[in-house]
Structures are given as structure tokens and as C-alpha cells.
Amino acid sequence: VDYGHAEVQAVFGEDPREYSVMTKEFIGDDEGNLTALVTQDVEITDKGPKAIEGSEREWKTDLCVLSMGFVSPESYVVDELGLDVDQRNNIHAVYGDYRTSAEGVFAGGDCRRGQSLVVWAINEGRGLADSCNEYLLQKREDEELSSRTTGAFANLSSMSPRI
């Protein structure tokens, strides 16, 4: 038990933590403020959590912090964009470049490296922004070069009538 839990237990006589509980509903007031949570006890089975009927409880609440484990990026994003993934189903993009298998699509942070520290996400976000900027600057330069007419007929476009 960490210090905060031990202190609550000493003051109120019981461990404040609740296990095997799932949140069923967030309740708010007319102004959109959170006022309560409705939870239900669950039994952990080999097929996942199973709700225990009649175990619903309402908890007075004014703040809820969601802490969820990261498994991998949402598959519909990967599938729709046709992105390559690694063995853990994270989006494949080389560290430092961040380009994916789809033209103009970049990936960094948890969706590229998997669950990690927030400092890695910040670092990769900055690197990804630089890589994306370089890509866009190069794309603009390539488009400008391809739009320039060269050779013997370079000036004819300005002499032809507009139809």
C-alpha cells in the first residue's frame, strides 16, 4: 500500500481502493459538470470481465481521471490507410523519419513505438513535426519545378489564346 492509501486507511479504517469494478455511466448536472459515476462489480473470466447483476453502485464524483492501458493503434485507422504494422500491430515508421508505408502519412509516439513514457511521445512529436515539415517543403519544391516549362517551347504558353 502506498503512502496515500495507508493514510486514508488509517483515518477511515479501510483501504480506499476498489477492484474488479467497471464504470457503466457518467452522470452530470444541467451545466455539464460531472456529479457521479455508476459502477458495477465484475467477475474476471477467461473471456474477459463479466458483470455481476445487482451490484450497481453510484459514487459521488466531481473529477474522473481515466487511466487506460495502451495495446496498439485502432485497427480501422491502420486498415483504412493501408499502413504497414510491426509484430505488435504498431504502425511501422522508422525512428527519426516517421514516414509510414502510405505517402504523406507519418506516425510517432505510442502508435509507432508502443506504450512508453510521455517524454518519448514529446520527443517523437517534435521529430515527426520536423520530418513532416521537410516532406511538405520538398513536395512544394517538386511541384514548383514540375510546373515550370523549359526548352524551345517555354514561351509559347504565354502567346497562346485562352479558350
Residue pairs with C-beta under 8 A, 6 or more apart in sequence:
1 9
1 15
5 15
5 16
5 17
8 15
8 16
9 15
9 16
18 39
20 41
20 42
20 43
20 44
20 49
21 39
21 40
21 41
21 42
22 39
22 40
22 42
22 49
22 51
23 37
23 38
23 39
24 38
24 39
24 40
24 56
25 37
25 38
26 34
26 36
26 37
26 64
27 34
27 35
27 36
27 37
27 38
27 58
28 34
28 35
29 35
33 62
34 61
34 62
34 63
34 64
35 60
35 61
35 62
36 58
36 59
36 60
36 61
37 58
37 59
37 61
37 64
38 56
38 57
38 58
38 59
39 56
39 57
39 58
39 59
40 51
40 52
40 55
40 56
40 57
41 51
41 52
41 55
42 49
42 50
42 51
42 52
43 49
43 50
43 52
44 50
69 115
70 110
70 114
70 115
71 89
71 115
72 85
72 88
72 89
72 90
72 111
72 114
73 89
73 90
73 91
73 107
73 110
73 111
75 89
77 83
78 85
78 89
78 91
81 100
81 102
81 105
82 101
82 102
83 91
83 92
83 100
83 101
83 102
83 105
83 107
84 91
84 92
84 100
84 101
85 91
85 92
86 92
88 114
90 110
90 111
90 112
90 113
90 114
91 100
91 107
91 111
91 112
92 100
92 101
92 107
92 112
93 99
93 100
93 106
93 107
93 108
93 112
95 112
95 113
95 124
95 127
96 127
96 131
97 131
98 106
98 107
98 108
98 112
98 124
98 127
98 128
98 131
98 132
99 105
99 106
99 131
99 135
100 106
100 107
104 135
104 139
106 128
106 131
106 132
106 135
107 128
108 121
108 124
108 125
108 127
108 128
109 116
109 120
109 121
109 124
109 125
109 128
110 116
110 121
112 124
113 120
113 124
149 157
